[in-house]
Amino acid sequence: MSTGNYLNDLFGLHGLTAIVIGGTGTLGGSFCDALAGAGAHVLVVGRNEEHGTERVRLIQERGGSAEYFSCDATRHDDLNGLVSHLRANGREANILINGAGVNSATPFLDIGEEEWERILNVNLRGVRLACQVLGKEMLERGTKGSIINIASVSAGPPLSRVFTYSLTKAAVISLTQNLAREWAPKGIRVNALSPGFFPAEQNKKVLTPDRIESVMRHTPMARFGSPEELAGAILLLASPKAGSFLTGHNLLVDGGFTSMTI
């Protein structure tokens, strides 16, 4: 067997459909690229049509298969519409990535109800709803699938300045482990991926100069991650062969951040 055939057999996703909620963002877009590059048909799901259609164009330009689907993952009706779209096109959800997220650097005593609810709504409720709606579809169809919930190194020990965000990401890991336990007998694997510091639109306000200096001191590799460096982790967790015995796991890709103490 040639090396190319071996790797394709191990990580190839040909014939599978991958749904990337938050695929219009920086990290979500890199997930779309990786999945399409491995042969999956990718639904770039999000609310930013301009970013979504551009991501699709780039994937198709490289010979991949993708489409944009407008959806607010915090809305049950939108997610039901996504399921209807899949059925109408003869597709099933083989891979689901819950990657939508928002953040804020507000000091704890200044966090208001609107901000609190907004972050919990996107980061936690959206993940729960997507797992319910699309997980139910997988279960009813008997799909042997993979769900990947995007958590964060801030899940614990929590980072300063991002209180609500840290809380939601810790909850996402707990949700992931509970679903992994319940759905493993049905052939659905559920894992979390926790990136370290990858500069993106949602964390620009948090990454102030003093914050950047602190992160660099605490990261053994002394640099930020590049979105493309998450591709291997995504393909491992998504692959029905390479990741076949992986479930309930939180995979850290952080340049050593969580290994550092003093």
C-alpha positions in Angstrom: 0.0 0.0 0.0 1.3 3.4 -0.9 1.7 6.1 1.7 -0.9 8.3 0.0 -3.5 5.5 -0.1 -2.8 4.6 3.5 -3.3 8.2 4.7 -6.4 8.6 2.6 -7.8 5.4 4.0 -7.1 6.5 7.5 -8.2 10.2 7.3 -10.2 10.4 4.1 -13.8 11.7 4.4 -15.0 11.0 0.8 -18.8 10.5 0.6 -19.4 12.2 4.0 -21.2 15.4 4.7 -19.7 17.8 7.3 -21.7 20.6 8.9 -19.6 23.4 10.3 -21.6 25.8 12.4 -19.5 29.0 12.7 -17.9 28.1 9.4 -18.0 31.8 8.5 -15.4 32.7 11.2 -11.6 32.5 11.2 -11.2 29.1 12.9 -14.5 27.7 11.6 -13.3 28.5 8.1 -10.1 26.6 8.6 -12.2 23.6 9.7 -14.2 23.8 6.5 -10.9 23.9 4.5 -9.6 20.8 6.3 -12.8 18.8 5.9 -13.2 19.6 2.3 -9.5 18.9 1.6 -10.1 15.4 3.0 -13.0 14.8 0.6 -16.1 15.8 2.6 -19.0 17.8 1.3 -19.0 20.8 3.6 -21.9 23.0 4.7 -20.5 26.3 5.7 -23.1 27.4 8.3 -23.4 30.8 9.8 -25.0 34.2 9.6 -22.4 36.1 7.5 -23.4 35.4 3.9 -20.4 37.3 2.5 -17.9 35.3 4.5 -19.7 32.1 3.9 -20.0 32.4 0.1 -16.3 33.4 -0.1 -15.3 30.4 1.9 -17.3 28.2 -0.5 -15.7 29.9 -3.5 -12.2 29.2 -2.2 -13.0 25.6 -1.4 -14.5 25.0 -4.8 -11.5 26.8 -6.5 -9.3 24.1 -4.9 -11.5 21.3 -6.2 -13.5 20.7 -3.0 -17.2 20.5 -2.5 -19.0 23.0 -0.3 -22.1 25.2 0.0 -23.2 28.0 2.3 -26.3 27.7 4.5 -27.6 30.7 6.4 -28.5 29.6 10.0 -28.6 31.0 13.5 -27.8 28.0 15.7 -29.6 29.6 18.6 -32.8 29.3 16.7 -34.6 26.0 16.8 -36.5 26.7 13.5 -33.2 27.5 11.7 -31.7 24.2 12.7 -34.8 22.4 11.7 -34.5 24.1 8.3 -30.9 22.8 8.1 -32.2 19.3 8.6 -34.9 19.8 6.0 -32.2 21.0 3.6 -30.1 17.9 4.1 -33.0 15.6 3.6 -34.2 17.5 0.4 -30.7 17.0 -1.0 -30.3 13.4 -0.1 -27.6 14.0 2.5 -27.1 13.0 6.1 -25.1 14.7 8.8 -22.0 12.6 9.3 -19.9 15.2 10.9 -21.1 18.2 13.0 -18.7 20.9 14.3 -20.2 23.4 16.8 -17.8 26.3 16.4 -19.8 29.5 16.7 -18.7 31.6 19.7 -18.6 35.1 21.1 -16.5 36.7 23.8 -16.1 39.8 26.0 -13.4 41.2 28.3 -15.8 42.9 30.7 -14.7 42.8 34.4 -16.9 40.5 36.4 -18.7 43.2 38.5 -19.6 45.0 35.3 -21.1 42.1 33.4 -24.7 43.0 32.7 -27.7 40.7 31.9 -27.6 41.5 28.1 -23.9 40.5 27.8 -24.3 37.5 30.1 -27.3 36.1 28.1 -25.7 36.9 24.7 -22.6 34.9 25.4 -24.5 32.0 27.1 -26.9 32.0 24.2 -24.3 31.6 21.5 -21.6 29.6 23.2 -23.8 27.1 25.2 -27.4 27.2 24.1 -26.4 27.1 20.4 -24.2 24.0 21.0 -27.0 22.3 23.0 -29.6 23.0 20.4 -27.4 21.9 17.5 -26.6 18.6 19.3 -30.3 18.1 20.0 -31.6 18.8 16.6 -28.8 17.2 14.5 -28.0 14.6 17.0 -31.6 13.4 16.9 -31.4 13.3 13.1 -28.2 11.1 13.3 -29.9 8.8 15.8 -33.1 8.4 13.8 -31.2 7.7 10.6 -28.7 5.3 12.4 -25.8 7.5 11.3 -22.4 6.5 12.7 -21.2 10.1 13.1 -18.9 12.5 14.8 -19.8 15.6 16.8 -17.0 18.0 17.6 -17.7 20.8 20.1 -15.2 23.7 20.2 -14.2 24.5 23.7 -11.2 26.4 24.9 -8.1 26.3 27.2 -10.1 28.9 29.3 -12.5 26.1 30.4 -10.3 25.4 33.4 -8.3 26.7 35.1 -10.2 29.8 33.8 -8.5 32.8 32.3 -8.9 36.2 33.8 -11.1 38.8 32.0 -13.2 36.3 30.2 -15.5 35.1 32.9 -18.7 34.3 31.0 -16.8 32.8 28.1 -14.8 30.5 30.4 -17.9 29.4 32.1 -19.6 28.5 28.8 -16.6 26.5 27.6 -16.4 24.5 30.8 -20.0 23.7 30.3 -19.4 22.6 26.7 -16.8 20.1 27.8 -19.3 18.7 30.4 -22.0 18.5 27.8 -19.6 16.8 25.4 -18.7 14.1 28.0 -22.3 13.4 28.9 -23.3 13.0 25.2 -20.3 10.8 24.5 -21.4 8.5 27.3 -25.1 8.4 26.1 -24.5 8.1 22.4 -21.5 5.8 22.1 -23.7 2.7 22.0 -25.5 4.3 19.0 -22.2 4.8 17.1 -22.0 8.6 17.5 -18.7 9.9 18.9 -18.7 13.2 20.7 -15.5 15.1 21.4 -14.3 18.6 22.3 -11.4 20.5 20.7 -9.8 23.2 22.9 -7.6 25.6 21.0 -5.1 27.8 22.8 -4.5 31.3 21.5 -5.4 31.7 17.9 -6.0 35.4 17.0 -9.5 35.7 15.4 -12.2 38.3 15.2 -13.9 37.3 18.4 -10.8 37.7 20.6 -9.2 40.9 19.2 -10.6 43.1 22.0 -9.2 40.6 24.6 -5.7 40.4 23.2 -4.4 43.8 24.4 -0.6 44.3 24.3 -0.2 43.4 28.0 -2.4 40.3 27.5 -0.3 39.2 24.5 2.9 39.6 26.6 1.4 37.5 29.4 0.2 34.8 26.9 3.7 34.5 25.3 5.3 34.1 28.7 2.9 31.3 29.5 3.1 29.5 26.2 6.2 27.2 25.9 6.2 27.6 22.1 6.1 31.4 22.6 3.8 32.2 19.7 0.2 32.2 18.7 -1.3 29.3 16.8 -2.2 29.5 13.1 -5.7 28.3 12.1 -4.2 25.7 9.8 -2.6 24.1 12.8 -6.0 22.8 13.9 -6.5 20.8 10.7 -4.9 17.6 12.0 -6.9 17.6 15.2 -10.2 18.2 13.3 -9.4 15.4 10.9 -8.5 13.0 13.6 -11.7 13.7 15.5 -13.9 13.6 12.4 -12.4 10.5 10.7 -14.6 7.4 11.2 -11.4 5.3 11.0 -8.5 7.3 12.6 -10.8 8.5 15.4 -12.9 5.4 15.7 -12.2 4.8 19.4 -12.1 8.5 20.4 -15.1 9.8 22.3 -15.6 12.0 25.4 -12.2 13.5 24.8 -11.1 17.1 25.1 -8.2 17.6 22.6 -5.9 20.5 23.5 -4.0 22.3 20.7 -2.4 25.1 22.7 1.4 25.2 22.1 1.9 23.9 25.6 -0.2 26.6 27.4 -2.0 24.2 29.7 1.3 22.5 30.6 2.9 25.7 32.0 2.8 26.7 35.7 5.7 29.0 36.6 
